Amino acid sequence: MHKKIDIHSFLLTVGEFVKDKDVPVVDLIAVQTRDPFKVLVATILSARTKDETTAAAVNRLFKKASSLEQLSQLTTDEIEKLIHPVGFFRNKAVYLNKLPTALETFEGKVPDTIHELVTLPGVGRKTANLVRSVAFGKPAICVDTHVHRIMNIWGYVQTGTPLATEMALRDILPEKYWLTVNSILVAFGQSLCKPIGPQCDICPLSPQCPQIGVTPRIIKTKKKSIPNRPTTFLASWNINGLRAVEKKGFIDIVRELDFDILALQETKAQPDQLSDNLKNIDGYYSFFHSAEKKGYSGVAVYSRKEPVNVFYGLGNEEYDREGRVLTLEFADYFLINIYFPNSGEGLKRLDYKLAFNKELLRFAEKLRSRKCVVLCGDFNVAHKPIDLKNPDKNTKNAGFTPEERQWMDRFLEAGYLDTFRMFNNEPEQYSWWSYRFNARARNIGWRIDYFCVDSAGKDRIQDARILNEVMGSDHCPVLLEFEA
């Protein structure tokens, strides 16, 4: 049982720490005007969008439509052009186009109650609470992912969703903090208490913070960097269904973790089955290689940087029809995103998998002759006994057969580096857990997700980690910090 924190002291300390930090864009709008219409519009646009993108879009829109009457004169297409490239700009353009009609119910005025605000197009509880507090200065608790996450880290609440956190805070958080807690904790979460590698070593709350569920950043001697080559944060994640994980807050996770490149496996969807929200995440180029069979396999990559080239598959129809390999070429390296076959029940696909492995290595070697190669994905093999909870019981099971492990030996001997084991040789470090038997909570898992880099890129590897605190799938993401 964790000791209960002094919430007054914690919020006072954090508020002092973030006073010079960037504040959420909606708070900036409120400094300029208390016009409920402008606050509402800015809040709708800010959802799942970086503040700098929102600020630019708000300025463009308000030059054309600074009032409800002027907004009603714009078409959806005109609004789209003004607010692009905010996240889900097409949906938001529809919401804003419908807003004047929706507000007729309230005599053309923005209402100030939560139950009335949530009847407006594009307005959920988070938006409603923000508008009520920022525009009207009335008691409301806006809970975004930062507030939800940090309040649970502190042990002030024990909740599973932002809505549950809001309800809990309404009962226990002193009302004087309701209007400010969101902006304080958003700034704190973006600058110090980050989702990945929170800077607990310099946090003003240390050592009072319970740090529940937190993996603090590791301070280590930094390798000598190559001039003009910044660190790129790459993540790989088997999401076990892209449409399924969208319902679990996938886009919020992407925005919050802010990867430069995110490679996905087992997307289980054709591009035409995906929402515009998934295909057009703010700030990312997106690429998809799907299996011919619907609801099966598939890989995807989201990248902030536009690649030089994109290659779909291995050039072998036997494997490419299952949508297992997607390669992005950048100026000085290739990224190969792979969803390796599973050997299957009774090892009925073991021969298929071993043949795929051989073809994959041949493909990587060709690219390696041109420039550095980074490989990532769900390899569907635990290489060593340290890489799974019960090795003795699994030697004849898919993912830990001698044949699969021997191929992994040959792969590494060919000159590829298992980046995670360069930094961490501890046991019980897993990236996949069965949904059965409460395996994740008990940490009965396997490490089958990897980032591997050819030996020529060894000096560019800065760090590699397993992000086991990220939920949404039976796998968790793995991370590579790489100079690129």
N, C-alpha and C positions, 0 to 999 in steps of 0.2 A: 504493500500500500504506500503510495507516494504522499509525502507531506503536502498539505494544501498550501498553495502559494498565496502571497499577499498581492492581490490583483491591483490594488492602488499603487503599490510600489513598482510593480512590473510595468504598468502602463505609463506611469510618470517617467520611469527610466527610459523606456522605449521612445516615448514622445520627445524627450530631450535629445535622444540619439538621432532621430530622424528629422529634426526640425529644419536641417539644411538639405535634406534629401528631396528628390523629385516627388511631387505629390500626384495622385491620380488626376487624369485630365478633367474629370467631372468637378473636382474641387477647384481646378483652375478656372473653369467656366463660371463657377459660383462666385469667385472673386470678382469677375468682370460684370456679372449680372445675376440677379435673383429671379429672373424671368423663368417661371416654371416651364414654359414651352421650350426654351432653349436648353434648360437643364434636362428635360425629358428627352429631347432629340439627341443631345450629346451622350446621354446615358445609353440610349438604344444603340447608337453607333459604336460605343466603347466596348460592347460585349465581345469577348474573344478577339480583341484587337489591341495591338500595342498602342500606348498612349500617343506616341509621336504621329502615328498614322491617323489616329482618331482626331487629333488636334488639327491636322492639315485638312482633313475631310470636313470637319465642323466649320472651319473658316471659309472653305469654298462654298458650302451649302448656305451658310448664313449671309453671304454676300448676295445670293440670289433670293433667299427666302428666310428673312429674319422674323417672320411672323407666321401664324397659322394660316392667315388669308393668303399670303404669298406662297406658302407651301402647297396650298390647294390648287394653285395655278400650274404646278409642275407635273409633268407626266412621270410615270415610273421610269421610263428610259432616261429622262433628263436627270432624275434623282440618282440613278445608277452611275451615270457619268460623273456627277459631282462628288459622290462619296467613295467611289472606287479609289484605292484597293482595300478598304476596311474588310474585315472578315465577314463572309456571308453577305456581301454587299447587295446581291440580288434579292435575297430575302428581306434585308433591311429596307431596300428601296420600296418593296411592296408594303411593308409595315408603315413607312412614312407616308406613302401615297394614300393609305386607308385611314391615317390618323385624323385628318380634319373631319371626316364623316363620323368616325368613332366618338370624337369629342362633342359632336352635336348633342349627344345624350346628356352632356354636362354643360350645356349652353356655351360651348366653345371654350371652356376653361379646363385646365388640367386639374383633376381632382386631387385631394390631399390625403385620402385614406387608402390603405393597402388593398382592401377588397374591391375598391373602385378602380384603382390603378391597374390591377392585374387583368381587368377586362379589356384593356387597350391592346392593340396589335403590337406584338414584339416585346411585351412587358411581362416579365416574370417577377417572382418575389424579390430577387436581388435588385432588379431595376426599380421596382416599386419602393423598396426601402431606401434606396439611394435618393430617389426623387423626393420622397417625403422628408428625409432628413436634410438634404442639401438645399432643395428649393424652398421648403417651407419651415425648416428648423424645428420640425416636430419629432417627437420620440420615435425612433425606428432603428433597427439594428440590421445593417447590411452585412451579410456574411458571404464573402467570396472564398476561393480555395485557400488563400493565405490566412484569413481569419480562422477558418475551420481547422487548417493544419496546425497553426501556432497555438491555438487554444487547447488542442489535444496534446501537443508537445509539452505544454505547461501543466497538463493534467487538470486544468480548470474545468474542462468538460471531458466526457468520454463518449463520443458520438461517432457515427459512421458516415454521415452526410452533412453538407452545409445546412440543409433545412433543419436537421435534428440539432445542429449547433445553434442555429438561430433560436429555436424554441427553448433550448436549455439556457441560453444567455438571457432570454427574456425573463427567466425566473430568478437568475442569480447575479447578473451583471448590474451594478448600480446604474441607474438611469442617466446619471451625469456623463457617463462614458458612451452612451448609445450613439450619439452623433459623430463621435470622433474615432471610435475604435477601428472602423474600416480603413480610413486613410492612414492611420498610424501603423496598423499591422500590414497593410499592403506595402507601404514604403519599407518597413522593417523586413518583410519577407523577400522583397526584391533586392535589397541591398546587403543584408547580413544573414538572416535566418532563411537561407535559400533552400529549395527542395533537395538539391543535390550538393553535398559538401558544405553544409552550413558552417559558418565561421565561428564556431563555439569558442575557439581559442582567444578571440578578441571581443566576444560578446559582453556587453556591460552587465548582463544578467548572470553571468557565471560567477560563482558556482551555485547560485540559488536555483537555477533552472533545472527541473527534473530531467529534461532531455528525453522524454518518453518517445521511443521508436525512432530516435535520431541516430544517424551515422555521421559524426562530425568529419570535416575535411581532415586529411592527413597532411601534416606539414613535413615536407621532405626537401632535401637539397635539390634545387631545380637544375636539370641538365642544361648545358650550354645550348642556347637556341641558335638556329641558323638565321642570320639577318634577313629581315623582310619576309619571314615565313611565320605567320601567326599560328597559334594553336587552334585547331579545329576540333569541335566536340562532336563525335560520331556515336550514334546509338543504334543498337540492333535489338529487335523485339519481335518474337513470335506472338502475335496478338490473338491467334485462334479465332479468327473471324473479324474482319474490319467493321462490318455493319453491327456486329454484336458489341464490339468494344466502343463504338460510337455512342451507344446507349449508356455506357458506363463512364462517360465524360472524357473520351479520348482526346477531343480537340482542346479541352481545357488542360489536359496533361501535357500535350505538345506545346501549348503556349507557355505554360508555367515552367517546364523544364528547359525550353529554349535551346534545343539542340541545333547545331548547324546542319547536320545530316541525320535523318532517321530512316533506317532500313527495316522493313517489316517482312515477316514471313507468315504463311498460312492466312492470307487475306480472305480466301474463300468467296471471291466475288469477281464478276466481270465489271469493267469500268462503268458500263451503262446501268449497273445495279447500285451504284454508289451515289450518294447525295452530292449536290454541288458543294455542300459544306466540306465534305471529305476530299473532293477533287480540287478545291480552291482554298486551302488553308493560308491565311494571311502571311505573306513573306516567304512562301515556299513554292518552288517548282515541284510538280508531282509526276511520277512515272509509275506505270502499272504493267505487270506481265502476269496474265491470268491463265489458269488451266482451261482447256477446252471443256472439261466437265464442270458444270456449275456447282458451286458450293464446295470446291475442292482445291487444296493447295494454293498457289499464287503468291507472288512477291510484289513489293512496292518500295519506292524510295521517295522521301521528301527531302529536298535540298535547298538551302538558302542561296547557294551559288549555282548558276546555270552551268551544266556540264558541257564539255566540248563535243562529246558524242555519247549516245546511249545504245547499248547492245542488248537485244532481247533474246535470251536463251544461249545455248551452246553451239547452235548450228547443227543440231542433231534432233530430228523430228521425234525420235523415240522418247526423248527426255523433255524437249521443248513444249510438247503438247500438254505437259503437266504444270507448266508455268513455274519453274524452280530456280531460274537464274536470271538476274537483272544486273547489268554492268554499266556503271557511269564512268566515263573518262574525263578526268580533269587535267590541268596543265602538266602536272608532274607526278600523277599517280592514277591508278585504276581502283575503283571500288567495286568488288564483286559481291553482290547480295545473293545468298544461297539458302534455299530450303531443301536440305538433303532428304531423300526418301527414308521412310521408316521401314525397317526390315519386316515388320508386320507380325501378326499373331502366327505362331508356329514357324517363324522365319521364312514365310512363303515369298517374301520379296528381298531376301538377303542377296541373291545373285544379281537382281536388278540394281540394288543399291551399290554393290561393289563395282558393277560396270559403270554406273553413274559416277562414282567416286573417281574411277580411272579417267573417264572423259573430262571431268571437272579439273583434275590436276593437269591434264594435257592442255586444256584451255588456259589455265592460269599461267602455265609455263610460257605459252606463246606471248601472253601480255607482258609477262615479267621480262622478256627479252627487250621490251621497248621502254618500260619505265616501272617504277615501284608499284607493287600490287598489295592492296588491303582486301582481305576476304572476311566476310562476316555472315552470321546467320545461325540458324538452328541446324547443327551438324548431326543431330540425332545419334550421338555417341558420347558416352562418358569415357574419357581416355584412360584414366588411371583409377585404382581403387579409391583414392582420395576424392574422386569426383562424383561419388554417389554414396548414399547412406548405408546400403546393405550390399556390398560387392559380392560376397560369397553366395548370396541367394540369387544373383542375377547373371551368372556367367553364361547361362544358356538362353538368356532373354534378349530380345531386340534392344539394341543400343549399348550392349556390353558383351557382345560375343567376341571371341578371340579374333575372328576375321575382321570385324569392324575396328577393333582396337589396333590390330596390326597395320591396317591401312592408315590409321592416324599416326602411327609410328613412322611409316614410310613418308607420309606427307610432311611431317616435321623434319625428318632427316633430309628431305629434298631442299630444305633451306627456308622453312616458314616457322614463325615464332608464335607460340601461344602467349599472347600479350598479358593475359590475366596472371599467369603463373610467373611472369617476370617480376610482379609486384606483390603477390600474395600466395604463399604456400601453406596457408592454414586449411585444416579440414572443415567440413560442413559449410562449404561455400557453394551454394546451388542456384540454378537459374530456372528450374522447372520442378513443379510439385504436382502430384496427382490431385484431382479434385476429390478423390475418395479418402476416407479415413482421417479427415482433418489434417492431411499431410503437411500443408504449408504452415499451419500454426505449430505443428510438432517438428518442423524443419526436416521432414523425411523427403529428401529431394535428390535431384541429379543436376550436374553441371553439363549441359549439352549445347549451350549457346556460346559462341566464340567470336573474338576478333583475332585474326591471324595476319601477320605482316611478313613479307619476304625479308630476308636478312639484309638486303640493301637499305631497307627503311628503318633498321633498328634504332639508329640515333635520333630518328624523328618521333619515336614513341615516348610520350611524356607520362602517361598513366593509363591504367585499365582497371575498371571496377564493375561489380555486379550491383545493380540498383534494386535490391530486393524489397525496398519499401514501396516501390511503385506497383500498384494493384491494377486489375482490369483483365488479366488473363491468367492461365495456369503457368505461364512463363513470366519472368520479369525482364526488363531491358538490361543489356550489358553495354558498357560505355568504354570508348577509346578516346584519349586525348592525343592528338597527332598533329605534328607540324605540317601544315599544308596550305 
